Each structure stands twice: as structure tokens, then as C-alpha cells.
Amino acid sequence: MPLRLVRAICGAALISPALVAAADYSTATASAKAYIERLAEADAPGCAVGAYAIDSNRWVFLDAFGLANLETGRAITPGAIFGVASVTKQFTAAATAIAAVEGRLSLDDEVRRHIPEMPEYGAAMTIRDLIGHTNGLRDIGRLTMLTGRPQDYVSQDARVQLLLRQRMLNFTPGEDYRYGNSGYLLLAEIIERVTGQSFPDYVDRVVFQPLKMTDSYFGTATRGNVDRALPYSPVDDAWRNDESFSLGDGGWGHQGLMTTLEDYAKWLSNLYSDASKLAGGAALLATLRSQSSKRDGSLVPYGFGFRFETYKGLATIGHGGSGLGYKAHTMIFPERRMAILGFCNHGRYAQPMVMRLADIVLDLGSDEASAPGAAHFALSPKALAKFSGAYREPVLRLPMFVEAMENGLLVTGDVAPSLFEPIAANRFRNEQYLEIVFEMDGNGRAEALIQSGRRKYGTGRFARIDRVVPSPGALLQYAGDYYSDELEVVYRFAVEGGKLTARILDADAYSISLITFEPMLKHEFVAPDSRLAIRFQDDEEGHPTEMALTYQFGWITDVRFKRIDHN
């Protein structure tokens, strides 16, 4: 069944830790179990899920559904081991902070002190910048895809070397915030250099062993298949076993952790305890629970491997994880002293399920009264037509294409096309409870699309544009080969079926195959399916000789390519 995200609203009451410990969750447990049973599919992967009361160190709810191994029929149990992808980051941050406690580094050290071969970017980048995503580094995962040869960049060393070839940043360190994976890759590299140990061995010694997290380790199959849920992804009407794609010997820091719900609960219990079992004691725990900031002192929505957010008026910290086949999501409610957790092997996002369980366990409501269509706000086809068109975010050059439908607006340009239904004259909401608002001009025509709430790309404001659509003949000026020395790759542009296309030469079977572009402005094109934006630059004679590429909502900005077939 489809899962729904739920929107954040205000007004939830606070509950003291003492009341949490004494609360009777029997009704919530029954409702949670019924919800989980509805999610289960025959002969399909699934999840292990739980609600953990941190102060009393007990599971309010703990369950599992689906198969850990489709080939043998082995079922998932609450004790199954999963890959948790980016949830790894909080353990990397903790290991870095412990290395500082041990005197091996300072969190205020410049990164080049420990990685002197890093390019000089004209501004200091510190270890704190790596932790809080204020570093400006291009995202390593997306860089590997842009090379066309992601299988060449599985190991730690190969990924670090690719990152160090990047001569430009997305922004000046300390001046902005943008989530990515590269900072945590470099944290793992720094830990190895200052400790003389492998990153997995160091984390095991300073975190897993003290907390008795005996089922936590790095590397998909380094301990075999016993008690492990194998990773799967939905492909057409079947399930693909992603085991062969997931195996690797490194690329730690931002990913790679295998763990269980029980081990993760031990981590949380220590994080919120009065007497830490980790080196550094209470001071370390205060650091790990702290929020990061930019150079000007303004806070960013991130800390030591945790996102700082609100959900229905309650403060939350937590993180999601999205690996090939494995998905995870954690939500910790400090005021309620409760954690809602979901680890999955079905290749679908775990966040909607965890949010719905939070609604049930913490009695936060389902938002059914405010769901899309519930208000029955109707707009005529003529009124909806005023919103149709192309919109563009200026910093990242991202598109949003809006098309009027019978009952709302189809918006393309986000992670997936989505139908937004009207909830007011110029405000719309989709099934994931994301909202967009339109600014109108004096003639009642939409002139800008504004992302409202928790998901914003760049400035979050997309201005309407009049698209410049070249003829097929005019597109031929862009055809040719373009080379990036930062990626060590050639992109071949051509005109096919009246569209500008690109192929990555010498690409392997795991990369992008054919990229088809849509025109936006003069010399500027986007590929919504591939989440790419490109802009060509002319020489003095008006011939395109360079191309700049931006990928995945600004995770990578302006990688430069030079044309190599033009005289």
C-alpha cells in the first residue's frame, strides 16, 4: 500500500519524561501492530520497526514484517541486521569527537592540516564544517555517477582522490549550509590518518565495544548473511537482489554501517544518559547533541550526524538513510523521550512509515482532516490554467514545470512528478503534505512558485520564465564532445529526435545511459529525469566552447567542461 508523509503542524502538548516512563501504550501498540500488518506483502521484503522509550530503556513497540531473504524465504525479525546508509553519519561524528577528546585532532582544525593535498579553495575549511555540512564540497556520491564509472569509485582511496580533484566548491566554507556526503567521507579519512587504524576498527573500539553494540559493523557482507536482511529494490513488477551492487571495501564515513534496532537503542540510551560509557563523558554527550552553525553564528538544521527539525510542534532530531535496497529512518523526540525507528530492505523510503508510527505511538493524529482534497477547495480550469508554465530557481537553475490538470496541478522537477491539489486560491498541497504557494502579478497570473515548509531547493523561489526553444538546426551548435578534467570524463552531445541529448563515453553499466535535455533559457537546458542542469558558454565568435553542469538540486554545482572537438 502507498505510504504518506505527513505535514508538520504546531500545537502538540509536551509530556515529561516521568509520564513517558509510566504511560500505558497498550492501545497505541495494538494500533501500531495493525498498521504494520497492513504494510506486509506476500513474498516481499519489509522492515523492522520500533518505538523506544529512552529513559526507561524499554521497547514500547517492536515488530517486523516481510522477508529477509526472498530466495530462501527467511523472515525478517526485530533483531535483523540492516544497512542504514546515512544514519552512519552520527557514528562518524561521534568517532571524530572522541578523537578530539583523545587529543588526536581539534574540531576547529583546518582540514588541510590533516589532508594537505586538498586544493586551496581561498577560505579555511574546518573539521566542524565537515560535520555540519557548511563545507561547500561537491557530493561524492553524485560525483561518482557523473564520471559514468561509479564502480571505479567503490574504495575509500578512490573516492577521496576523486573528491580531491575538484578545484571548485559549491560555496565558500562556513557561509552556507547544504547537505551532502563528502564531508563525512573526509572525516573517516582524517580518523584513519590521525589514529593509524582503519575507520571501521576505530569506531568499533571507541563506540561499539563500550556500548556493547555487538551486531554493528561496517561492510555489507563482512559477517556473512546470518541474521542479515538482504537488500532488494522494486524493478517493474519484481524484486531485484542488490547484494552484488552493495558489496564494497570502503567509502566509509557517510555510509556503510550495518546494525540492528537493539544496537541502535543502546546508542540512544547512552546519548541521553547522565553517565556516558564513551570517552569524554557528559561533555562529549553535550557536543554530540549540539547544533552546528555558520561563521556568522546562525544555526543550521544539522548537528553531529543529526538533523534538527520539528514535527507537529515537537522538536525532533534524527536522520534518514537511503542505500541501494536498504532504507532507514529515525525520529527522536527529546521532549517525549521517545524514538521511532524503521530499518527496511525493500528499496522504498522508510520515512512515511516512521512518521505514521510516531502519530500512532505519540497520539499526534493522522492529519486526515487536512489531507489533500479534504477541504474540497475547487478551482475552475480557467483559474488553474493561470499557474501553468515553466519556473526556475536562480541559484541552482532548477526547473519546475507546472501543468493544469482536471483537479489540480501536475508539478515536474522534484524527486518525482506530483499532483498538487488546491487548498486556497493560490496554495496547493500534494500527498506528501508538501505545499507550494504562487505569487501573482497584477493581472492575476502566477509569476513565481514558492516552496513552503520543510523542502526547499536553493532559495525556494522559482520565478516564471519564458522558455527559449531552439530549432533542431540551432541545437546542432552544441553537438560535440566536452571534457572535464575534474571528473576525467567526456560527454558527447548530439541532436536526436529534435532534442539535445548526451552520453557519457566509456560509461559502465551502472551509470546514466542517455540524457535528454529540455530547453530553458538561452544556452541553458535541464534534464528533469536525470536531475541535471547545464549551461553553455560562447567564445568571442559566438561558438559554444564550454559547459557547466549542476546536479541533484545543487549537491554539485558548476562542474566545468571544455569542448575538445572544436577549432
N, C-alpha and C positions, 0 to 999 in steps of 0.2 A: 504494500500500500504506500502511497506517496506520503512523505513526511513534510511537515510545515515548520517553517521558522515562525517565531512569534515576536512581535514588536515590543520594544521597551516602553513602559508607561510608568508614571510616578504614583506614589501614594501608598506603597506597601508599608505595613507597620513593622517595627523592629521587635525581635524576640531575644531575650537574654540567653546567654549560654546555659544558665541553670535550667531554664524552661525547656531548652532543646534536649538536655540530658534526660529530663523527666517526661518528655512528651510521649503520648501514645500514638504511634504511627500505624496501628493495625489497619485502619481504614485506608490510609494512603498506600500501604503496602499491597493491599488487595487490588486497589485501582491500578497501581503501577504494574502488578503482575498481569492484570487483564490487558493493559495496554501493550506489554511486551508480547503476550500471546498473539495479539492481532498482527504484530510485525513479522512473526515467524512464517517462512515459506518452506514448502516441502522441497527437500533435496537442494537446499541453498545455503550459502554461508550466512553468518549472522554476527552476533555481538555478545560480549559480557558487559553487564551494566550493574551499577550500584549507587546507593546513596549512603554516605559515610558520615556519621556524627563524630566530629573531630575531637571534642572534649572528652566524650565518654568512650572513645576508641571502639565504636561498635557499628556494625552494618545495620542500618535501618531497613535497607532493601538490597538484596543481592541475587542476581539471576543471570541466566544466559539463554540464548536461543540460536538455532542454526547449526551448521556442520563445520567442524574444524578442518576436516579433510573430506572433500567430495568423492575422492577416488576410493576411500576405504569406508566412508560412512561414519567416521568418528565424530561424535557430537562435541560442540563447544561446552565447556564447563565454566563456572565462575572463576576457576583457578587457571584458565588457559593463558598461554603466553602470546602476546601480540606485539607487532611493531607499532610504535606510537609516533613515528616521524618527528614533527617539530615540537612535540611535548618534551623531546630530548633537551631542548634549549635550557630549561630550568636546571637541569643537572650539570650542563656545561657551565652555566653561570655560577652555580654553587661551587664547582671544582675550581673555577677561576678565583672566586672569593677566598676559598680555602688556601690556594696557592699564595694569595696575598697575606693571609694570616701567617703562613709559614715563612714569609719573608722572601719568597722567590720572585715576586713582582709587586708592583703597586698598581692599583686600579687607575691611577692618574698617569701612568707611564705612557709615553708616546709609543704607538705600535712599532715604529721603525727602530726603536731601541731593541726590540726582540726579533724583528724581521727587517734587517737593514736593507735587504734587496727590494723592498717595497718602493714603488716610484714616489718621488717627492711631488705632492699634489699642491704645494703652495700654502698649505694650512695644516696645523697639527691635528692628527687623529689619535685619540687615546683609547685605552682599553675600555673605559666607560662608554665611549662612542660605539664600540663593537657590541657591548652588552645592550645598550638602549636603542639601537638602530638609528643613531644620529651620525653615522659614519659616512654615508653617501656612496658606499661601494655598490657596484653593479651586482645583481643577484647571481650567484654561482650556478644555481640550477638552471636558470634561463640561459645563461651564457653557454652551458654545455649543449643545450638544444640548438642554439643559434649556430654553433660550429658545424652542425649536421652530423657530428660523430660523438654522440653522448657516451657511447660505450668506450671511447678512448679516455674518458674522464671519470672513471669509477673510483680510482685510488685517491687517497689524501694528497699525495705529492702532485699528481696530475691536476687535480682541482686547484691546489694552491698556485701552481705555476700558471695556469690559465688566468686566475684572478690577478696575479702579479703582472701579467702582460697588459692589463687595462691601464691606459695612461690618463683616462678621464674618469671623473666621479659624476654621480647623479646630482650632487650638490656639495657645497662646502661643509666639511665636518663640523658638527655642533650647531649648525644654523637651521636644520630641518630634521624631520623625522620621516622615515619611510621603511616599512618592514621589509626584511629580506633575510637571506640565509648566509651571506658571505661573512658577516661579522663573526658568526658563531663557528664557521669553518676556521677562521683565523684564530679564534680563541683556543680551539683544540690544537692548532699548530703551535701556538705560543706555549701552551701547557707542556707539550712534548719537548719543546726546546729548553724550557726552564727547569723541568723535573728530570729529564733524561729517561722518562718512562713513556710507554705508549699511552695515548689518551685513554683507551679502554681500561688499561691496568691501573692508571692513576685514579680514575673515577671509582673503580671497584675498591681501591684501597681506602680512599678518603670519604666515600659516600656509601656505597653499597654494603661493605663489610660492617662499618659501625652501626648501620641501621638494620642489619640482618636481612637485606633485600637479596635473598639467595636465588631468586628466579629472575634477576635482572642482569643483563649483559648486552654487549654490542655485537652486531653482525647477525644477519637473518638466520642462518642455519649453523652457527658455530657450536651449538649444543644439540644439533640434530632436530628431529621432529617430535620428540617426546613432549607431550602436553602443549605443543605449539599449534596455534591456528594458522594454517597456510593462507597466503594472500590470494584473493581472486578479484577479478573485475568483470562487470557485465559487458558482454560483447554480443550485439544483436540479441538473439533470444537464448544465449548460452552463457556459461561462465568460463572465463579463461584463467587458468592457473598461472599466476605471475611469479611463481617461485624462481624460475630461471632468469627473469628480468631483475629480481630483487637482490640476488646474491652479489656481493662485492667485498673488497678487502679494505675499505676505508671510506673517506669522505665524511668523517665524524664531525661532531660538534653541533651541527644543525639538525642532525638526523641520526638514525642507526640504533636507537635504544629499543631493546626487547624487554618487556616487563609484564607484570600481572596487576590486576586490581588490588590484590592484597599487598604486594610490594609498594604500590603507589600510595596506598593508605598509610603504610609505615612512614613514608616520606612526608606526607601531610601532617601526621601526628607529631613528628619531630619539628616540622616547620612552625607549628603553632603551640609548641610546648614551652614550659618555663625553664626546662633544663635540657639543653641540646646535647645530643650524642655526637655531634660533629665538632671538629676543631674550630675554636673561635667562640663557642658558647652563645650566650644571648646576643652579643654584639654581631656575630655572624648572622643570626636569625633576623635581626633588625635590618641588616643590609639586604638579605635575600627577600624581605617583604617590602623593600623600599621602591619608590617610583623614580624613574630616570628623568633627566631634564636636559634642555638645550643649554648653550653657552649663556644665554640671557637669563637663565634661571627658570624659564617657563617649563612646566611639566609636560611630558609626552605620555601617551597612553600605554606605556610599557615599563617593565622593571627588569628584574633578574630572571628572565625567561617566562614572565607572566604578562598577560595583557590586563590592563586596568579598565574596566567597563562598568556599566550599570545595566541592570535587568529588572524591569518593573519596579523601579525606585530603589532597588537594593544594589549596593556596591558588590562587584564581583571581581575576582581575579581568576585567571585560568588560561587555557590555551587549547588550540586545535592542532591536529596532526593529520597530514594528508600525504601518504606514501602510495606507491603502486600496489593496489589491493588492500593495504592497511589504512584504516581511518580511526581517529581517536578524537575525543573532545572531553575537556574537564572544565567544570564550573565550580568555583569555591565561593561560598557566601560567608565572608568573615563574621558579619553581624549575626547570622544564624548558626555559625559554627558547623556548617554542613557543606559537604562536597558531593556533587552529582557527576558521575563518571560513566563514560562509554567507550569501550575499545572494540573495534569491528574488523572483520576480514572480508567485507563484501564490496569494497571499492566505491561505496557511496558515503557521502558525508555523514558523520555521526552527530553533528551539532543539533539538527532539528529534534532528534530523539532525546538527547540530553536536556534540551530546553523544555520539552514536553514533560519529561520526568521531574524536572525542577518545579514545573507548575503543579504537578500532582503531589509530590512529597511535601513541598512548602506551602501548598494551598494558595497558589498565586493566580488561579483562574486560567481559563483556556483562551481568552480573548475572542470567543465565538461571536460575542455581540458586536465586536468591532472588526470582524473579518471582512475581506473584500466582498462587496455586494450586500453586506448586511444592512447598510444604511439605505440601500435602494435609491441612491442618488443617480439620476439619469441625465444624460446629455444627448442632445439630438445629433444626428450625423453631421449636420452643418457646424454645430459647436465643436464637435470632436475634430473636424477637418482643420480647424484653426491651429491645431497643435502639430499636424503632420509636417515632416521635413527633416533636414539634417542639422545636427547640433555638434559643436566642437569645443572641447576643453582646451584652453590656450597653452597651458604649461606642458602637458603631456601629448597634446594634439590628438586626444582620444575622440572617437565619434560616438554619437548616439543617434540612431535612425529611428524616427517615430512614424508609425503608420496608423491611421484611424481605422478601427475595426467596428463591428456592429455594437459591441458592448464595452468598448474601452480603447486603449492604445497598446499596440504591439511595439515594444521598445527593444531594439537590437543594438549591441555594442558592449553589454556587460558580459559576465561569465557565460550566460545563455540568454537567448531571446525570452522575453517575459511579457505577459499580458498585465497591464495596469488598469484597474477599474476606477472610475471616478468616485471620490468621497466628498468633493466640493467642486466649485466651478472651475478651479484651475489646479486642483490637487488630486493625485492618483496614488493608489496603493496596489502592490502585487501580492501574490500568495505567500511570499516570504515576509510580508509586512514591511517591506521597504517602500518608502514614499518618495515621490518626485513632485515638485511644485513648478509651475510655469510663471515666469514674469511676462506680462502682457504690454504691448505698446498702446499708443493712443487709439488705434483702430481695432483693438480687441484681438490682435494677432499675437501669438506667442513669440517672444524674442529671445528667451533663454529658458533652459531646463535646469532646475536646481535639485541636486540630490539632498534629501532631507534625512537627518538621523545618522545612523552608525556607519553607513557605507558611502564614502566619498572618495573620488579619484581626483588627484590634483587639487584644484580649488573647489571642486564640486559644482562649479557653474559652467554649463555648456551653452555657449552662445549660438543662436541660429546663424547658419551660413548659407550663402547661395553657391551651390556646388559648381565648380568649373569642370566640365566634362569634355575632355579632348576627343577628337575624332580618332578612329583607328589609325589613320595615317599619322596624326600628330603623336600618337603613342609610340610610334617607331623610333622617335628620337631618344627614348630611354632604353631601347633594346641594346643589350651588350653585357659584358662581364665586369663585375665590380669586386674588388678585393679588399678585405680587412686584415691588416697585419696583427691586430689585437686578437682576432678570432682565428687567424690563419685559415681563411676560407674564401671561396669565390661564389658569389651569387650571380646566376645567369638570368637576365631579364629578357622577356620576349612578349610578343603580342599574339594571343591565342583567342579565337572566338570574339574578337573585339575588346578583349580585356588585357590589361597588363598583368603578366604572370612572372614568377621567379621560381627557380630551382636551385638547390644547394648542390654544387658539384662535389662528387665523391662522397655523398652522404651515405650513412649506413641505414639499415632497415628500421631503426628505432626513431628516426628524426622526421621532421616535417618533409613531406614529399613535394607537393605542388602548392604554391601560394598564389592566390588570386586576389588582385587588388581592386578596390573601388576608388574612384576619384573624389577628392575633397576640394582642395584649393589648387592654385597654380603650382605645379611641381610637387604636389602633396597627395599621397594615396594612403589608404588604410586597407587592412585585410581583417575584417571582424572575426572570422572563424579562427584565424591564427593569432589574433590579438597583436598585430603588428601595425606600426605607422612608419611611413618612410617619407623623406623629403629630399628632392634632388636639388643640386646647386649648379648653376651655369658657369662656364668660363667667360672671358671677355667677348667671345664671338657668339655667345648665346647657346652653346652646346653643353648638355648635362655632362659633367665630369666627376661629380662626387655625389654620394648618397649618405644620408644619416638615418639610422634605424632606431626606433624606440619600441620596446617590447613589454607586454604584460602590465599595462596600467602604470608604467613608469618604473617598474622594477629594474629596467635597463633603459637608459636614456642616451640617445645620440651616439651610437657606435658609428664611426666614420668608415666609409668605403670609398675607394678611389677606382675610377673606371680604368681598366687596363687594356681595352681593345680600341681606344680612340686616339687618333693622331691630331 
